[in-house]
Amino acid sequence: MNPNLYDVIILGAGASGLFCAMTAAQRGQRVLVLEKANKVGKKILMSGGGRCNFTNHFVSAENYISDNRHFCKAALKRYSQWDFIGMVERYAIPYEERKHSQLFCLNSAKDILEMLLNECEQAGVEIRCKAEAKQVQAIDQHSARYQIKLVDENGAATLTCRSLVVATGGLSIPTLGGSDLGYQIARQFGLEVTPLQAGLVPFMFSDSDKKLSMKSLCETLSGLALEVEMHCNNTYFRENLLFTHRGMSGPVVLQISNYWHPGDTVSINLLPDTNAEQLLLTAKQQQGKSLLRTVLSQHLSKGLVGELQQRWWPEQADTALAEFSDKALINIAQQLNDWQIKPSSTEGYRTAEVTLGGVHTKALSSKTLEVTSQPGLFFIGEVVDVTGWLGGFNFQWAWSSGYSAGLAV
């Protein structure tokens, strides 16, 4: 047997790559996984604050962003969240359900990675770390269709395989191994890559020179979290907003960032369960001697109310509610329910949890993730133009796409 010939070579030992590897090897394929980092599954280990939000009880195509919203359906059906939950339970990994049906490890994300590595080991998968693919090319041999030139700890090597799976992830968090290798390979074979953008990422504000800027507000309130509704481009989410010294973060910001483009305005409803106009006009009638900040501090933190006061009603800070005109209160109420902000940028790929866009799905089979014009070449996971919401959806896409390709290689 040629030691440099494999049935399947997978580029990337992240969630989708490992899942594809174990699935293919369980079918009797000789599988090699090449990982350029010094260890596997780095993103799995850091995800969910180290607890790994591994899937969600409710998964549908509606939870994904893609140029073709229907593309993910076949893979998600072939290997569902229930299939993965079943594996987690077989390994007796303790987990919990959090808000919005998100499932997290109770102990550590290491439990998920160890489960995947155990499955790979039992199936005979070979994994090489610190192994970087330098060149990929199609060849026409009886037993092999692809040649990979790589550099690892032993120097340069040339390997061949019948099926090549690109599971290199996206550009997000380059310190964990994010790179554009997968997109380079796609373009090399004439595939379209849709526009790329940092996703699930905090917002930043650049107007630091102004005294009452958004940046100064965020710095002052750094660490404060509150539940809000955030709207952008006909999409909205209701989740926690977290002020940071750099800008705005928290689940609601990460979610809406997938729908935001530079120059867009974002609307924040600070009182999602309350008609602010009704609240303030009623307070004027019933608590006329009170200050506006006193009334609002029953619904929002004093710190936030103080910052809003400096910006929205500074000259009436010590004016009793009864002396406010209805028009002035209605104007403030409208801002409370529809606070228009304009981020200058996001934090970018440095902290983005995912990369939006990727290898265009029109080039791939939705059943197998194989390139329809290039037999034996597969793209899975984050490198594909399928991006999930926050909440376990990106991991589920990794498991499902890895499984679908693993059955076909």
BELWO-V409233 format. One record per backbone hydrogen bond with DSSP energy under -0.5 kcal/mol. CO is the residue of the C=O (numbers start at 1). NH is the residue of the N-H. If there is no record, write none. Layout:
co:nh
CO:NH
CO:NH
This chain:
co:nh
1:3
2:5
4:6
4:160
6:162
7:163
8:32
9:165
10:12
10:34
11:167
13:41
14:18
15:19
16:20
17:21
18:22
19:23
20:24
21:25
22:26
23:27
24:27
24:29
25:28
29:31
30:7
30:8
31:126
32:10
33:35
33:128
34:12
35:131
37:130
41:45
42:46
43:47
46:49
46:50
47:50
47:51
47:52
48:51
50:109
51:105
52:54
52:105
55:103
57:59
60:63
61:64
63:389
65:387
68:71
70:73
71:74
72:76
73:77
74:78
75:79
80:84
81:85
82:86
83:87
84:88
85:89
86:90
87:91
88:93
89:92
92:94
94:106
94:107
96:98
96:104
98:101
98:102
99:102
101:57
102:98
103:54
103:55
104:96
108:111
109:112
109:113
110:114
111:115
112:116
113:117
114:118
115:119
116:120
117:121
118:122
119:123
120:124
120:125
121:124
126:33
128:35
130:132
131:133
132:151
135:149
137:147
139:141
144:141
145:139
146:161
147:137
148:150
148:159
149:134
149:135
150:157
151:132
152:155
155:152
157:150
159:148
160:6
161:145
161:146
163:9
164:166
164:378
165:11
165:167
166:380
170:179
173:176
173:178
174:177
180:184
181:185
182:186
183:187
184:188
185:189
186:191
187:190
192:194
192:360
197:356
199:353
199:354
200:353
202:347
203:248
204:344
204:345
206:208
207:210
210:213
213:217
214:218
215:219
216:220
217:221
219:222
221:224
224:243
226:241
228:239
229:269
230:237
231:267
232:235
235:232
237:230
237:239
239:228
240:252
241:226
242:249
243:223
246:205
247:244
248:203
249:242
250:253
250:254
251:255
252:256
253:257
254:200
254:258
255:258
256:259
256:260
257:260
261:264
266:341
267:231
268:270
268:339
269:229
269:272
271:274
274:276
275:279
276:280
277:281
278:282
279:283
280:284
281:285
282:286
283:287
287:290
288:322
290:321
291:295
292:296
293:297
295:298
296:299
296:300
301:305
302:306
303:307
304:308
305:309
306:310
307:311
308:312
309:313
313:316
314:317
316:319
319:292
320:323
321:324
325:329
326:330
327:331
328:332
329:333
330:334
331:335
332:336
333:337
334:338
336:270
336:271
338:340
339:268
339:341
341:266
343:263
345:204
347:350
348:351
348:352
349:173
354:199
354:356
356:197
358:194
359:385
360:363
361:364
363:372
365:369
369:379
370:365
371:374
374:377
376:164
376:378
377:371
378:166
380:383
381:384
383:359
384:386
387:65
389:393
389:394
392:396
393:397
394:398
395:399
396:400
397:401
398:402
399:403
400:404
401:405
402:406
403:407
404:408
405:408
405:409
